[in-house]
Amino acid sequence: MKRALGIGAVAAFVCALVVGSGVANAARVAKSDKTQKRVAVRALASARVPAVIASAAATRADNGAVLTYTVSNRGGERLTSLQVVAFVINADGAITGGEGWTLNNVELEKNSTQTFSAILENNPSPEGRVAVAVRNATGPSGTFEAENSELVNMVKAYAGVASAAAPAFTKARFGAAPRQVSYCQSALNMAESTCSCGVASFTCNDANNSFSFTCNKPPEGQAACASGPVGE
């Protein structure tokens, strides 16, 4: 009887080891999967816009990357509308696409922050990156808007295909920028400036101020095609 109990105790101990090992391995696999789904995100800021991305994180999903970002209002007035843009960069440093959307009825008081989330139509590759920025912000005194060329140069600098540097944040440079072209035309101009090998696809909705585009792939082993000056 004692021998039987001893064998049973040993069996229980071995079983506990196996179960414990299985739980530990499952935890490591889950942690590994979570790490693999994370996407590097760089927040870009324009000195022309008082709203900036204070922090951002993205996770790859089957239907697109889930982007969570916090906007900080560093200006002197309440902001009621924001336009955000995001660009996707692959492991080779090539910009594969981008998109933009509008947040209406925002109540972002001065010196405050607010967190938002969005699902990106352009899903980054496992080793890809995302760059995100506030393109413009609207308050009682008007709309503060970054120039397309400024944003595109910052994105290309982050991707490693340009040497332009993002300007430092300076309140004195805030200024309302009247829109001279339609939202969709401006968005198309941005897409054409971003895609050095040409725009592969472009969709835009002037009614809700949102757009998405993809870029043609550069030649094998290159991050970009030869391109002219960046501008709107």
N, C-alpha and C positions, 0 to 999 in steps of 0.2 A: 504493500500500500504506500509506504513512504517513497519507494522508487517511482511509483506511478505519479505521485504528487510532484516529485522532483522533475520528472519529464514534462509534466504539464506546466510547471513553472517556467522551465526553460523555453518551452514552446511559446508561452505567453510573452516571455521577454523578447524572443526573436521576432514575434509578430509585431510587438510594439516598436522594435527597431525598424522593421520594414515599413510600417505605417508612418512612423516619424520621418524616415528618410524620404518616403513618397511625398509627404506634406512639404518638407523642406525643398525637394526638387520642384514641386509644383509652384511653390512660392518664388523660387529662382527663375523658373520659366516665365511666370506671370510678370515678374519684374523686368526680365529681358525683353518680353514682348512690348511692355509699356515703354521701355527705353527706345526700342526700335521704332515705335510709332511717333515718337516726339520729333518735331521739326524745329530746326533752328530759326529764330525770328529776329530780325533787326528792325528796330523802330527808327524811322527817319524823321527829321524835323525841319520845317521851313521857317526861316526867320520872319517871313511875311505873315504867318498864321499864329495867333495866340494860343490855339489849342494844339497840344502835342501828345504823342503816344508815350505815356509814362512807363508802361510795361506791356508785354505781349507774349503769348505762348500759343503754340499750335500743335495739334495732334492729328495724324493721318487717320482717315476713316474710309470706308468703302465708297461713300458717296461724296467725298471731298474732305479737305482738311478743316477741322474745327478750330477757328481762330478766336481766342479770347484776348481782349485788349482793354487797357484802362487809359482813358483820355483825361489829361490835366489841362485846366483852363488857367493859363498864366497871364491872361490879359486883365484889363480893368473893367470889364463889363460881362453881363450874363450872355451866354451863347445859346441860341435856340435851334440851330441847325448845323450839322457837320457832314462833310463829304470825305469819305475815307477811300484810299486806294491801296491795293496790295499787288505785289509782283512775285512771281515764282521763278526760282533759279535752280537749275539742276546741278548734279554733282560736278559737271565739267565747267560750271560757271556761266553757262548759257542761260539767258532769260527766256523762259519758255512761254510766258503769258502773264496776263495781269487782269485786274478787274477793279471796279469801283462801285460804291453804293452810297446812298444818302440816308442820314438819320434825321428825321424831322421831329418837331415837337420835343426837342431836347431842352432840358432845364439845367444847364451846366453853369452854376454860379461862378463868379470870379474866385480864383484861388481854391477851387474844389476839383474833385475827380469823380469820374463815373465809369463803370465797367460795362462793356458790351461784348457780344459774341456774334460770329457769322460763320457760315459754311462756305468755304471757297470753292468756286466751280472748277478752278484749276488745281487739281490735286498734286502736291509735290511728290517727287520720287522719294524713295526711302532715305537717300542721302541729300535730298534737296534742301533749299532754304527759302524763306519768305521775307520780303521787305514790306513794311507797312507804314503809312503816313497819313496824316490829316491833310487833305488837299485844300479844303477851304472851310471856313467857319463863319457863321452869320450871327450878328448881334444887332442891338438897337441902332448902332451907328453905321451898319452896312455889312458887306461881305469882305472878309480878308482871305485872299486867295494866293496860293503858290503858283509860280509859273511852271508850265509843263517842262521846260528845259531844265529848271532847277531840280525837279523831282527825278527826271530821267537821268540826269548826270549823277545824282546821289545813288540811284539804283545801280547804275553801271559801275560806279566806283566800288560799291559793296560787292557786286558780282565779280569784280576784278577785270572788267573790260574797259575801264576808263580811269583816269587819274583825278577826276574832279572830286573836290571835298565838299562836304555839307557845310553850309555857313553856320556861324555861331548864332545862338539865340539872342536876339536883340530887340527889346520892346520898341525902341525908337524906329525900327524899320517896319513896324506894322503899318498897313495901309490898305484901304479899300481898293480892289481891283475890278473895275467894271468889266463884265463879260462881253467880249466883242463878237463871239461866235456862239452858236448853239452848244448845249451840253454835249450832244453826241458828236458834233464836229470837232469839238475840243478833245473829246475822248479818243476819237479816231486819230487826231494829230499826235496825241500822246502814244498811242499804239504804234503808229508808223515811226516815231522817233525812238521808241524802245526796241522794236524788232529790227535788228541790223540786217537780217536776211529777208525781211518783208513780213507782212501780216498774213497769217494763214487763215484766220477766221476772226470775225468781229460782230458782236451783237450789242445793241444799245436801246435803251428805252428813255426817250426824252420826257415822258410823263412822270416817271418816278426817279429819274436821274440815276440810272444804274447802267453799267456796261461790263463787258467781258471780252477778252481777245486772247488768241494764241499766236505764237510766232513760228515762222518756218525754221526748221532745224539748220544750224550752221554745218559746214563741211566737217567730215570726220576728223576728230582730233582738235577742232577749233571751238572756242567759246562764242565767237561772233564772226559775222561777215564784215567786209570793209564797208564802212558807213560814212556818210557825210556829216556835216555839223548837226548837232542836236538842237532843235528849236520847234516852236509851235507854228 
